[in-house]
Every structure is written in C-alpha cells, then in structure tokens.
Amino acid sequence: MTRAEQIYRDFEQFDMNNQEVWRLFEKYVLMIIQKDFTHYGASAVFERIRWHVQIETTGKEFKLNNNYCAHYARKFEDQYPDYAGFFRVRRLVSENQRPK
C-alpha cells in the first residue's frame, strides 16, 4: 500500500463519519460557481469550512486534515462532471511514498 492509498482510505472513513464536511464543501463550491468563477482553489474552500465551523457555529467540531482537500476536489468533479477542471488537480505527491 502506498501513502496515497493510505490517505485515501483515511479520507473515505473521515468522509463517511463527517458528512457535514462534504455538504459544506459542495455548498460553498456551488456558491462560488454561481458567482461565475471558472476556477477556484479547494484549499480556500477548506478554510471557509474551518471558519464556518469554528466561528459561525456552536455544533460538533472536527479536525479537517489538509491531506483530504484534493480528495474533496476530486469528489466534487466526479459528482458534478459539468465542472470538471474547476479545480486544478495535480498528481498526488504521496503516490510513490511508503505509508507512515
């Protein structure tokens, strides 16, 4: 198993246990698209989610791992193929690394 596979497995578990993160990611990206942006950074969306959870709400807190950011971007483009290319996704750096 590569480090990328390990991160993806961890992402899938996190995503399943924290579905609110996906709902917020999807909501904020769709808001950005409505403002006629054709590209945007998934990391900026992550920071917006952090702001929302830490400042605007008093509900459940969670730690948002930066390693999952690319996977949320890919998930969005998988579920919204009309917006493929909205995020500039690169090859995962961890693809050739050993697991930690």
Residue pairs with C-beta under 8 A, 6 or more apart in sequence:
1 99
2 94
2 95
2 96
2 97
2 98
2 99
3 94
3 95
3 97
3 98
3 99
3 100
4 92
4 94
4 95
4 97
5 99
6 94
6 99
6 100
7 67
7 68
7 71
7 92
7 94
8 71
10 65
10 67
10 68
11 65
11 67
11 68
11 71
14 21
14 65
14 68
15 21
15 22
15 68
15 71
15 72
15 75
18 62
20 60
21 49
21 62
21 64
21 72
22 72
22 75
24 48
24 49
24 52
24 53
25 45
25 46
25 49
25 72
25 76
26 76
26 79
28 45
28 48
28 49
29 40
29 45
29 76
29 83
29 86
32 40
32 45
33 83
33 86
38 86
39 85
39 86
39 87
39 88
40 86
40 87
41 87
41 88
42 69
42 70
42 72
42 73
42 76
42 87
43 66
43 69
45 72
46 64
46 66
46 69
46 72
49 64
50 64
53 59
53 61
53 62
53 64
54 61
67 94
70 89
70 90
70 92
73 87
73 89
74 87
74 89
76 83
76 86
76 87
77 83
77 84
77 85
77 86
77 87
77 89
80 86
